Amino acid sequence: MAEVELRHLRYFVTIAEEQSLTRAAARLHIAQPPLSAQLRKLETELGTNLVHRTARGAQLTEAGKVLLEEARRILHEVEQAGRMTREVGSGLVGRLALGFIPSASNAVLPPMLRRFKAEYPDVTLHLQEMRPDEIVDRLHDRRIDAGLFYLPFEDPALHVRPVAEESLLLALPATHRLADRERVRLDEVSDEPFILPARHGSMPGLYAIVVEACERAGFTPRVVQRDVWLMQTIVGLVAGGMGVAVVPASMRSLQRAGAVFLTLSDVGERAQTAISWRRGSTPPVLRSFLDIVTGSSSGVGPDE
């Protein structure tokens, strides 16, 4: 069957279903003589008669009955292959590996995942919680497709696009002298011991934002604990009376006993979460995810 064309199989199946070359030609929107010629060509290729022409119409031979079953199977598989190819090409199916910093799961990541799974239920998501520098390393090594982490960050080999931002709060021990306040200025705790988030290599991230906010308020934070990269751990240390901390507003949802969160009235800095992915060819599934996380068409072409 190496020389048999798919259109010949479609013609043959139509003839078998209509049991008439006249009705089959009408259904296929072609004239009957060309249809008869195509049937003869198929029979010549296979070296056997497939249809008996009778006064009652076109009846399948035993060989024709066998071909009908196989032709339907082949046409179905071709249709399935085409559908799957279109779905992969349009980002409807596939696999997406996403790295994210733990604090992204507090507010930023869940709504993204809900929307994506609702619109692309056949895409398999492989989620990995990791440090921001690990995210960048795995992007470069092609072990993940995209990553979520705090800005600032720049890398000429990666796209970096902000997807969410939130205000900063002051986390205090519940026993602190200011704990009963709703709002506070950052300089009111300038003499307090500070717990700072970690700075990961070339990724200043939230560390830089907190230090900048303190310096803008007129002081350099007195650090008692640094390089704590989990926001949950930072809040836990605050609850334990180790010091104060500036944290993203989403950390309020932790409701950690022993810690309170106050609005910072004089801090304009905001924690920005960004998504990053490799420059170059962007797989369709990733383009679909980017459309979701940016809230509109990403505008990312296949070669960006």
C-alpha atoms as a printed R data frame, in Angstrom:
    type eleno elety resid chain resno       x      y       z
1   ATOM     1    CA   MET     A     1   0.000  0.000   0.000
2   ATOM     2    CA   ALA     A     2   3.024  2.243  -0.272
3   ATOM     3    CA   GLU     A     3   1.585  4.039  -3.342
4   ATOM     4    CA   VAL     A     4  -1.985  4.342  -2.060
5   ATOM     5    CA   GLU     A     5  -3.021  7.933  -1.332
6   ATOM     6    CA   LEU     A     6  -5.242  8.952   1.551
7   ATOM     7    CA   ARG     A     7  -7.747 10.494  -0.829
8   ATOM     8    CA   HIS     A     8  -8.143  7.118  -2.524
9   ATOM     9    CA   LEU     A     9  -9.010  5.576   0.826
10  ATOM    10    CA   ARG     A    10 -11.507  8.363   1.530
11  ATOM    11    CA   TYR     A    11 -13.112  7.848  -1.873
12  ATOM    12    CA   PHE     A    12 -13.298  4.099  -1.300
13  ATOM    13    CA   VAL     A    13 -14.873  4.452   2.158
14  ATOM    14    CA   THR     A    14 -17.490  6.829   0.749
15  ATOM    15    CA   ILE     A    15 -18.307  4.380  -2.058
16  ATOM    16    CA   ALA     A    16 -18.627  1.536   0.446
17  ATOM    17    CA   GLU     A    17 -20.897  3.588   2.732
18  ATOM    18    CA   GLU     A    18 -23.135  4.827  -0.101
19  ATOM    19    CA   GLN     A    19 -23.049  1.492  -1.989
20  ATOM    20    CA   SER     A    20 -23.318  3.565  -5.150
21  ATOM    21    CA   LEU     A    21 -20.764  5.420  -7.243
22  ATOM    22    CA   THR     A    22 -23.417  7.969  -8.218
23  ATOM    23    CA   ARG     A    23 -24.363  8.800  -4.630
24  ATOM    24    CA   ALA     A    24 -20.683  8.699  -3.534
25  ATOM    25    CA   ALA     A    25 -19.732 11.162  -6.299
26  ATOM    26    CA   ALA     A    26 -22.520 13.506  -5.227
27  ATOM    27    CA   ARG     A    27 -21.424 13.291  -1.577
28  ATOM    28    CA   LEU     A    28 -17.803 13.988  -2.543
29  ATOM    29    CA   HIS     A    29 -18.830 16.823  -4.884
30  ATOM    30    CA   ILE     A    30 -17.016 15.340  -7.866
31  ATOM    31    CA   ALA     A    31 -18.218 13.841 -11.148
32  ATOM    32    CA   GLN     A    32 -18.777 10.109 -11.322
33  ATOM    33    CA   PRO     A    33 -16.280  9.309 -14.160
34  ATOM    34    CA   PRO     A    34 -13.263 10.722 -12.215
35  ATOM    35    CA   LEU     A    35 -14.433  8.807  -9.127
36  ATOM    36    CA   SER     A    36 -14.627  5.589 -11.113
37  ATOM    37    CA   ALA     A    37 -11.154  6.256 -12.480
38  ATOM    38    CA   GLN     A    38  -9.767  6.742  -8.958
39  ATOM    39    CA   LEU     A    39 -11.380  3.493  -7.809
40  ATOM    40    CA   ARG     A    40  -9.808  1.599 -10.717
41  ATOM    41    CA   LYS     A    41  -6.435  3.165  -9.875
42  ATOM    42    CA   LEU     A    42  -6.769  1.971  -6.262
43  ATOM    43    CA   GLU     A    43  -7.674 -1.535  -7.406
44  ATOM    44    CA   THR     A    44  -4.689 -1.545  -9.765
45  ATOM    45    CA   GLU     A    45  -2.349 -0.476  -6.960
46  ATOM    46    CA   LEU     A    46  -3.642 -3.257  -4.717
47  ATOM    47    CA   GLY     A    47  -3.876 -5.864  -7.481
48  ATOM    48    CA   THR     A    48  -7.426 -6.947  -6.691
49  ATOM    49    CA   ASN     A    49 -11.047 -5.987  -7.271
50  ATOM    50    CA   LEU     A    50 -12.645 -4.134  -4.400
51  ATOM    51    CA   VAL     A    51 -16.147 -3.416  -5.710
52  ATOM    52    CA   HIS     A    52 -18.660 -5.346  -7.806
53  ATOM    53    CA   ARG     A    53 -20.699 -3.018 -10.011
54  ATOM    54    CA   THR     A    54 -24.240 -4.374 -10.176
55  ATOM    55    CA   ALA     A    55 -27.650 -3.095 -11.102
56  ATOM    56    CA   ARG     A    56 -28.276 -2.626  -7.388
57  ATOM    57    CA   GLY     A    57 -25.189 -0.443  -7.002
58  ATOM    58    CA   ALA     A    58 -21.653 -1.071  -5.746
59  ATOM    59    CA   GLN     A    59 -21.120 -4.138  -3.546
60  ATOM    60    CA   LEU     A    60 -17.820 -4.835  -1.776
61  ATOM    61    CA   THR     A    61 -15.816 -7.922  -2.589
62  ATOM    62    CA   GLU     A    62 -14.279 -9.894   0.267
63  ATOM    63    CA   ALA     A    63 -11.038 -7.978  -0.319
64  ATOM    64    CA   GLY     A    64 -13.032 -4.736  -0.279
65  ATOM    65    CA   LYS     A    65 -14.564 -5.613   3.092
66  ATOM    66    CA   VAL     A    66 -11.095 -6.150   4.529
67  ATOM    67    CA   LEU     A    67  -9.861 -2.850   3.075
68  ATOM    68    CA   LEU     A    68 -12.883 -0.971   4.410
69  ATOM    69    CA   GLU     A    69 -12.011 -1.898   7.992
70  ATOM    70    CA   GLU     A    70  -8.341 -1.019   7.533
71  ATOM    71    CA   ALA     A    71  -9.096  2.191   5.615
72  ATOM    72    CA   ARG     A    72 -11.369  3.440   8.391
73  ATOM    73    CA   ARG     A    73  -8.686  2.675  10.968
74  ATOM    74    CA   ILE     A    74  -5.997  4.453   8.939
75  ATOM    75    CA   LEU     A    75  -8.152  7.515   8.302
76  ATOM    76    CA   HIS     A    76  -9.092  7.679  11.977
77  ATOM    77    CA   GLU     A    77  -5.430  7.510  13.035
78  ATOM    78    CA   VAL     A    78  -4.498 10.204  10.530
79  ATOM    79    CA   GLU     A    79  -7.292 12.399  11.869
80  ATOM    80    CA   GLN     A    80  -6.165 11.771  15.448
81  ATOM    81    CA   ALA     A    81  -2.555 12.536  14.565
82  ATOM    82    CA   GLY     A    82  -3.618 15.765  12.897
83  ATOM    83    CA   ARG     A    83  -5.735 16.776  15.881
84  ATOM    84    CA   MET     A    84  -2.943 16.051  18.340
85  ATOM    85    CA   THR     A    85  -0.445 17.950  16.188
86  ATOM    86    CA   ARG     A    86  -2.750 20.964  16.032
87  ATOM    87    CA   GLU     A    87  -3.320 20.859  19.798
88  ATOM    88    CA   VAL     A    88   0.400 20.658  20.536
89  ATOM    89    CA   GLY     A    89   1.073 23.446  18.063
90  ATOM    90    CA   SER     A    90  -1.583 25.629  19.657
91  ATOM    91    CA   GLY     A    91  -0.409 24.910  23.220
92  ATOM    92    CA   LEU     A    92  -3.486 22.873  24.163
93  ATOM    93    CA   VAL     A    93  -1.535 19.779  25.196
94  ATOM    94    CA   GLY     A    94   2.013 19.082  26.334
95  ATOM    95    CA   ARG     A    95   4.173 19.420  29.449
96  ATOM    96    CA   LEU     A    96   5.335 22.543  31.259
97  ATOM    97    CA   ALA     A    97   8.047 22.579  33.950
98  ATOM    98    CA   LEU     A    98   7.809 25.594  36.237
99  ATOM    99    CA   GLY     A    99  10.187 26.617  39.023
100 ATOM   100    CA   PHE     A   100   9.026 29.031  41.710
101 ATOM   101    CA   ILE     A   101  10.168 30.560  44.961
102 ATOM   102    CA   PRO     A   102   8.126 29.340  47.963
103 ATOM   103    CA   SER     A   103   6.532 32.721  48.704
104 ATOM   104    CA   ALA     A   104   4.984 32.749  45.205
105 ATOM   105    CA   SER     A   105   2.592 30.057  46.419
106 ATOM   106    CA   ASN     A   106   1.092 32.445  48.996
107 ATOM   107    CA   ALA     A   107  -0.725 34.705  46.540
108 ATOM   108    CA   VAL     A   108   0.774 34.926  43.049
109 ATOM   109    CA   LEU     A   109   0.893 31.331  41.865
110 ATOM   110    CA   PRO     A   110  -2.493 29.782  42.873
111 ATOM   111    CA   PRO     A   111  -4.728 31.983  40.658
112 ATOM   112    CA   MET     A   112  -2.349 31.459  37.733
113 ATOM   113    CA   LEU     A   113  -2.577 27.703  38.110
114 ATOM   114    CA   ARG     A   114  -6.370 27.736  38.451
115 ATOM   115    CA   ARG     A   115  -6.823 29.770  35.278
116 ATOM   116    CA   PHE     A   116  -4.300 27.742  33.326
117 ATOM   117    CA   LYS     A   117  -5.768 24.366  34.305
118 ATOM   118    CA   ALA     A   118  -9.266 25.631  33.504
119 ATOM   119    CA   GLU     A   119  -8.258 26.687  29.995
120 ATOM   120    CA   TYR     A   120  -5.648 23.997  29.284
121 ATOM   121    CA   PRO     A   121  -6.711 20.871  31.217
122 ATOM   122    CA   ASP     A   122  -4.637 18.535  29.021
123 ATOM   123    CA   VAL     A   123  -1.308 20.221  29.775
124 ATOM   124    CA   THR     A   124   0.767 18.412  32.410
125 ATOM   125    CA   LEU     A   125   2.330 20.815  34.908
126 ATOM   126    CA   HIS     A   126   5.554 19.864  36.673
127 ATOM   127    CA   LEU     A   127   6.004 22.325  39.572
128 ATOM   128    CA   GLN     A   128   9.274 22.665  41.464
129 ATOM   129    CA   GLU     A   129   9.860 24.842  44.534
130 ATOM   130    CA   MET     A   130  13.433 26.177  44.642
131 ATOM   131    CA   ARG     A   131  15.736 29.090  45.369
132 ATOM   132    CA   PRO     A   132  15.800 31.893  42.782
133 ATOM   133    CA   ASP     A   133  19.400 31.179  41.767
134 ATOM   134    CA   GLU     A   134  18.440 27.530  41.192
135 ATOM   135    CA   ILE     A   135  15.590 28.694  38.980
136 ATOM   136    CA   VAL     A   136  18.003 30.663  36.807
137 ATOM   137    CA   ASP     A   137  20.490 27.769  36.638
138 ATOM   138    CA   ARG     A   138  17.767 25.343  35.579
139 ATOM   139    CA   LEU     A   139  16.465 27.752  32.980
140 ATOM   140    CA   HIS     A   140  19.938 27.935  31.465
141 ATOM   141    CA   ASP     A   141  20.277 24.125  31.638
142 ATOM   142    CA   ARG     A   142  16.816 23.676  30.040
143 ATOM   143    CA   ARG     A   143  15.584 21.648  32.998
144 ATOM   144    CA   ILE     A   144  12.590 23.964  33.462
145 ATOM   145    CA   ASP     A   145  10.630 26.082  30.998
146 ATOM   146    CA   ALA     A   146   9.905 29.123  33.162
147 ATOM   147    CA   GLY     A   147  10.427 30.445  36.679
148 ATOM   148    CA   LEU     A   148   8.851 32.849  39.165
149 ATOM   149    CA   PHE     A   149  11.000 34.965  41.498
150 ATOM   150    CA   TYR     A   150  11.361 38.476  42.920
151 ATOM   151    CA   LEU     A   151  12.837 41.376  41.007
152 ATOM   152    CA   PRO     A   152  15.242 43.054  40.458
153 ATOM   153    CA   PHE     A   153  17.049 40.718  38.099
154 ATOM   154    CA   GLU     A   154  18.561 40.931  34.628
155 ATOM   155    CA   ASP     A   155  20.054 38.296  32.368
156 ATOM   156    CA   PRO     A   156  20.652 38.849  28.635
157 ATOM   157    CA   ALA     A   157  19.894 35.177  27.940
158 ATOM   158    CA   LEU     A   158  16.477 35.321  29.616
159 ATOM   159    CA   HIS     A   159  13.221 37.156  29.206
160 ATOM   160    CA   VAL     A   160  12.070 38.702  32.495
161 ATOM   161    CA   ARG     A   161   8.553 40.055  32.782
162 ATOM   162    CA   PRO     A   162   6.795 41.366  35.932
163 ATOM   163    CA   VAL     A   163   3.505 39.593  36.586
164 ATOM   164    CA   ALA     A   164   2.472 40.803  40.058
165 ATOM   165    CA   GLU     A   165   3.394 43.290  42.723
166 ATOM   166    CA   GLU     A   166   2.442 43.820  46.336
167 ATOM   167    CA   SER     A   167   3.096 46.324  49.066
168 ATOM   168    CA   LEU     A   168   5.493 45.737  51.951
169 ATOM   169    CA   LEU     A   169   4.512 45.246  55.592
170 ATOM   170    CA   LEU     A   170   6.438 45.387  58.818
171 ATOM   171    CA   ALA     A   171   6.393 42.097  60.725
172 ATOM   172    CA   LEU     A   172   6.747 42.531  64.511
173 ATOM   173    CA   PRO     A   173   6.664 40.198  67.510
174 ATOM   174    CA   ALA     A   174   3.208 40.301  69.076
175 ATOM   175    CA   THR     A   175   4.819 41.560  72.301
176 ATOM   176    CA   HIS     A   176   6.502 44.523  70.591
177 ATOM   177    CA   ARG     A   177   5.777 48.056  71.862
178 ATOM   178    CA   LEU     A   178   4.273 48.968  68.462
179 ATOM   179    CA   ALA     A   179   2.269 45.761  67.993
180 ATOM   180    CA   ASP     A   180  -1.091 47.397  68.736
181 ATOM   181    CA   ARG     A   181  -0.658 49.967  65.960
182 ATOM   182    CA   GLU     A   182  -2.194 49.590  62.494
183 ATOM   183    CA   ARG     A   183   0.314 51.802  60.673
184 ATOM   184    CA   VAL     A   184   3.920 52.672  61.368
185 ATOM   185    CA   ARG     A   185   6.804 54.511  59.723
186 ATOM   186    CA   LEU     A   186   9.842 52.396  58.954
187 ATOM   187    CA   ASP     A   187  12.171 54.807  60.749
188 ATOM   188    CA   GLU     A   188  10.295 54.080  63.987
189 ATOM   189    CA   VAL     A   189  12.092 50.722  64.106
190 ATOM   190    CA   SER     A   190  15.470 51.973  62.902
191 ATOM   191    CA   ASP     A   191  17.145 50.815  66.132
192 ATOM   192    CA   GLU     A   192  15.525 47.378  66.097
193 ATOM   193    CA   PRO     A   193  17.359 44.179  65.102
194 ATOM   194    CA   PHE     A   194  16.386 43.195  61.538
195 ATOM   195    CA   ILE     A   195  15.933 39.791  59.920
196 ATOM   196    CA   LEU     A   196  16.804 40.124  56.248
197 ATOM   197    CA   PRO     A   197  15.926 37.813  53.367
198 ATOM   198    CA   ALA     A   198  18.800 36.119  51.595
199 ATOM   199    CA   ARG     A   199  20.602 37.578  48.620
200 ATOM   200    CA   HIS     A   200  21.238 34.779  46.127
201 ATOM   201    CA   GLY     A   201  24.421 35.443  44.153
202 ATOM   202    CA   SER     A   202  23.683 37.897  41.363
203 ATOM   203    CA   MET     A   203  19.991 38.015  42.325
204 ATOM   204    CA   PRO     A   204  19.437 40.808  44.868
205 ATOM   205    CA   GLY     A   205  15.687 40.228  44.809
206 ATOM   206    CA   LEU     A   206  13.737 41.098  47.951
207 ATOM   207    CA   TYR     A   207  16.948 41.711  49.906
208 ATOM   208    CA   ALA     A   208  17.726 44.750  47.762
209 ATOM   209    CA   ILE     A   209  14.181 46.083  48.066
210 ATOM   210    CA   VAL     A   210  14.222 45.890  51.879
211 ATOM   211    CA   VAL     A   211  17.668 47.480  52.207
212 ATOM   212    CA   GLU     A   212  16.687 50.256  49.792
213 ATOM   213    CA   ALA     A   213  13.507 50.964  51.786
214 ATOM   214    CA   CYS     A   214  15.520 51.222  55.006
215 ATOM   215    CA   GLU     A   215  18.120 53.508  53.442
216 ATOM   216    CA   ARG     A   216  15.393 55.718  52.021
217 ATOM   217    CA   ALA     A   217  13.967 55.937  55.548
218 ATOM   218    CA   GLY     A   218  17.359 57.208  56.718
219 ATOM   219    CA   PHE     A   219  19.070 54.222  58.310
220 ATOM   220    CA   THR     A   220  21.016 51.036  57.627
221 ATOM   221    CA   PRO     A   221  19.315 48.015  59.161
222 ATOM   222    CA   ARG     A   222  21.083 46.371  62.079
223 ATOM   223    CA   VAL     A   223  21.046 42.781  60.974
224 ATOM   224    CA   VAL     A   224  20.812 39.973  63.521
225 ATOM   225    CA   GLN     A   225  19.853 37.251  61.064
226 ATOM   226    CA   ARG     A   226  20.574 37.289  57.365
227 ATOM   227    CA   ASP     A   227  20.408 34.840  54.494
228 ATOM   228    CA   VAL     A   228  17.007 33.449  55.506
229 ATOM   229    CA   TRP     A   229  15.501 32.651  52.143
230 ATOM   230    CA   LEU     A   230  12.101 31.305  53.212
231 ATOM   231    CA   MET     A   231   9.604 34.047  54.024
232 ATOM   232    CA   GLN     A   232   7.768 31.627  56.310
233 ATOM   233    CA   THR     A   233  10.979 31.151  58.316
234 ATOM   234    CA   ILE     A   234  11.515 34.900  58.572
235 ATOM   235    CA   VAL     A   235   8.022 35.334  60.016
236 ATOM   236    CA   GLY     A   236   8.674 32.446  62.391
237 ATOM   237    CA   LEU     A   237  11.841 34.140  63.675
238 ATOM   238    CA   VAL     A   238   9.902 37.377  64.154
239 ATOM   239    CA   ALA     A   239   7.266 35.471  66.123
240 ATOM   240    CA   GLY     A   240  10.090 34.087  68.257
241 ATOM   241    CA   GLY     A   241  11.209 37.606  69.187
242 ATOM   242    CA   MET     A   242  14.445 37.545  67.185
243 ATOM   243    CA   GLY     A   243  13.775 40.872  65.498
244 ATOM   244    CA   VAL     A   244  11.589 42.703  62.985
245 ATOM   245    CA   ALA     A   245  11.319 42.183  59.228
246 ATOM   246    CA   VAL     A   246   9.947 43.852  56.124
247 ATOM   247    CA   VAL     A   247   7.915 41.310  54.171
248 ATOM   248    CA   PRO     A   248   5.514 41.199  51.199
249 ATOM   249    CA   ALA     A   249   1.858 41.835  52.071
250 ATOM   250    CA   SER     A   250   0.878 38.281  51.081
251 ATOM   251    CA   MET     A   251   2.698 37.009  54.182
252 ATOM   252    CA   ARG     A   252  -0.174 38.328  56.290
253 ATOM   253    CA   SER     A   253  -2.152 35.275  55.159
254 ATOM   254    CA   LEU     A   254   0.179 33.050  57.202
255 ATOM   255    CA   GLN     A   255  -1.449 34.243  60.443
256 ATOM   256    CA   ARG     A   256   1.560 33.066  62.442
257 ATOM   257    CA   ALA     A   257   0.895 33.112  66.204
258 ATOM   258    CA   GLY     A   258   3.268 35.536  67.901
259 ATOM   259    CA   ALA     A   259   3.673 37.825  64.880
260 ATOM   260    CA   VAL     A   260   1.710 40.869  63.758
261 ATOM   261    CA   PHE     A   261   1.827 42.806  60.493
262 ATOM   262    CA   LEU     A   262   1.638 46.589  60.274
263 ATOM   263    CA   THR     A   263   1.153 48.836  57.267
264 ATOM   264    CA   LEU     A   264   4.236 50.909  56.408
265 ATOM   265    CA   SER     A   265   3.005 54.451  55.805
266 ATOM   266    CA   ASP     A   266   6.270 55.797  54.367
267 ATOM   267    CA   VAL     A   267   7.445 52.938  52.145
268 ATOM   268    CA   GLY     A   268   6.739 53.175  48.419
269 ATOM   269    CA   GLU     A   269   8.836 50.208  47.384
270 ATOM   270    CA   ARG     A   270   6.855 47.172  46.292
271 ATOM   271    CA   ALA     A   271   7.755 43.517  45.957
272 ATOM   272    CA   GLN     A   272   7.547 42.553  42.285
273 ATOM   273    CA   THR     A   273   7.254 38.947  41.163
274 ATOM   274    CA   ALA     A   274   8.416 38.200  37.631
275 ATOM   275    CA   ILE     A   275   8.270 35.275  35.270
276 ATOM   276    CA   SER     A   276  11.415 34.387  33.335
277 ATOM   277    CA   TRP     A   277  12.028 32.123  30.371
278 ATOM   278    CA   ARG     A   278  14.774 31.492  27.818
279 ATOM   279    CA   ARG     A   279  15.253 33.684  24.796
280 ATOM   280    CA   GLY     A   280  14.950 31.862  21.502
281 ATOM   281    CA   SER     A   281  12.233 29.465  20.424
282 ATOM   282    CA   THR     A   282   9.245 29.529  22.804
283 ATOM   283    CA   PRO     A   283   7.207 26.284  22.861
284 ATOM   284    CA   PRO     A   284   3.445 26.666  22.276
285 ATOM   285    CA   VAL     A   285   2.579 25.382  25.767
286 ATOM   286    CA   LEU     A   286   4.817 28.033  27.339
287 ATOM   287    CA   ARG     A   287   3.241 30.733  25.165
288 ATOM   288    CA   SER     A   288  -0.165 29.619  26.460
289 ATOM   289    CA   PHE     A   289   1.054 29.861  30.056
290 ATOM   290    CA   LEU     A   290   2.562 33.300  29.448
291 ATOM   291    CA   ASP     A   291  -0.787 34.494  28.124
292 ATOM   292    CA   ILE     A   292  -2.395 33.365  31.370
293 ATOM   293    CA   VAL     A   293   0.146 34.838  33.795
294 ATOM   294    CA   THR     A   294   0.280 38.203  32.029
295 ATOM   295    CA   GLY     A   295  -3.506 38.384  31.904
296 ATOM   296    CA   SER     A   296  -3.630 38.929  28.145
297 ATOM   297    CA   SER     A   297  -1.938 37.852  24.944
298 ATOM   298    CA   SER     A   298   1.747 37.624  25.751
299 ATOM   299    CA   GLY     A   299   2.808 38.885  22.373
300 ATOM   300    CA   VAL     A   300   5.583 36.315  22.490
301 ATOM   301    CA   GLY     A   301   6.379 34.907  19.073
302 ATOM   302    CA   PRO     A   302   7.623 31.367  18.454
303 ATOM   303    CA   ASP     A   303  11.214 32.598  18.199
304 ATOM   304    CA   GLU     A   304  11.285 34.923  21.207
